[in-house]
């Protein structure tokens, strides 16, 4: 499976580096895929995970072909999301 960045998505990153997003998507830490919606209401897949340094991020992706996904967004988890994610992580140990 491959991931790529539309130019507009890279331009919208704030306070998160592209390599951090890639660590969440391709790293060895557990990832929690969840259905979500983008700012327009369209259905996307969100991936909740941690960078190698432990930073918790929510990455929005959408499928463009059988093996290719576009990265649409990335941000830190909110406090509520972080608590929910930590609970999920505990079930993975």
C-alpha positions as CSV (number, residue, x, y, z in Angstrom):
1,X,0.0,0.0,0.0
2,X,1.3,3.4,-0.9
3,X,0.6,6.9,0.4
4,X,1.2,10.2,-1.3
5,X,0.4,13.8,-0.7
6,X,-1.6,16.1,-2.9
7,X,0.1,19.5,-2.9
8,X,-2.9,21.2,-1.2
9,X,-2.7,18.7,1.7
10,X,1.0,19.5,2.3
11,X,0.2,23.2,2.2
12,X,-2.3,22.8,5.0
13,X,-0.1,21.0,7.5
14,X,0.4,23.1,10.6
15,X,2.9,22.1,13.4
16,X,3.2,18.6,12.0
17,X,6.0,17.4,9.8
18,X,5.4,15.1,6.8
19,X,7.8,12.5,8.2
20,X,5.7,12.3,11.5
21,X,2.6,11.5,9.4
22,X,4.5,8.8,7.6
23,X,5.7,7.3,10.9
24,X,2.1,7.0,12.0
25,X,1.0,5.4,8.7
26,X,4.0,3.0,8.2
27,X,5.6,2.6,11.6
28,X,5.6,-0.4,13.8
29,X,3.3,1.1,16.5
30,X,-0.3,0.0,16.6
31,X,-2.6,2.1,14.4
32,X,-6.4,2.5,14.9
33,X,-8.3,2.9,11.7
34,X,-11.6,4.7,12.1
35,X,-14.2,6.0,9.6
36,X,-14.5,9.8,9.7
37,X,-15.6,12.8,7.7
38,X,-13.6,15.6,6.2
39,X,-14.4,19.3,6.4
40,X,-16.8,18.9,3.4
41,X,-18.7,16.0,5.0
42,X,-17.1,13.4,2.6
43,X,-16.3,10.0,4.1
44,X,-12.6,9.3,4.8
45,X,-10.6,6.9,6.8
46,X,-8.8,8.3,9.8
47,X,-5.7,6.5,11.2
48,X,-5.0,7.2,14.9
49,X,-1.5,6.4,15.9
50,X,1.8,7.6,17.4
51,X,5.0,8.8,15.9
52,X,8.3,7.2,17.0
53,X,8.6,9.9,19.7
54,X,5.1,9.1,21.0
55,X,3.2,12.0,19.6
56,X,-0.5,11.0,19.0
57,X,-1.8,12.1,15.6
58,X,-5.0,11.6,13.6
59,X,-4.3,11.2,9.9
60,X,-7.1,11.4,7.3
61,X,-6.6,9.4,4.1
62,X,-8.8,8.5,1.1
63,X,-8.3,5.7,-1.4
64,X,-7.6,6.5,-5.0
65,X,-6.9,3.0,-6.3
66,X,-6.6,-0.5,-5.0
67,X,-3.2,0.1,-3.5
68,X,-2.9,3.9,-3.4
69,X,-4.1,6.4,-0.7
70,X,-3.9,10.2,-0.6
71,X,-3.1,11.8,2.7
72,X,-5.7,14.5,3.2
73,X,-5.0,15.8,6.7
74,X,-3.2,15.4,9.9
75,X,-3.5,16.9,13.4
76,X,-2.8,16.1,17.0
77,X,-5.5,14.2,18.9
78,X,-7.8,16.3,21.1
79,X,-7.8,15.6,24.8
80,X,-11.0,13.5,24.5
81,X,-9.6,11.6,21.5
82,X,-6.3,11.0,23.3
83,X,-8.0,9.5,26.3
84,X,-10.1,7.2,24.0
85,X,-6.9,6.2,22.0
86,X,-5.0,5.4,25.2
87,X,-7.9,3.1,26.3
88,X,-7.7,1.4,22.9
89,X,-3.9,1.1,23.1
90,X,-4.3,-0.7,26.5
91,X,-6.3,-3.4,24.8
92,X,-3.3,-4.0,22.4
93,X,-0.8,-5.0,25.1
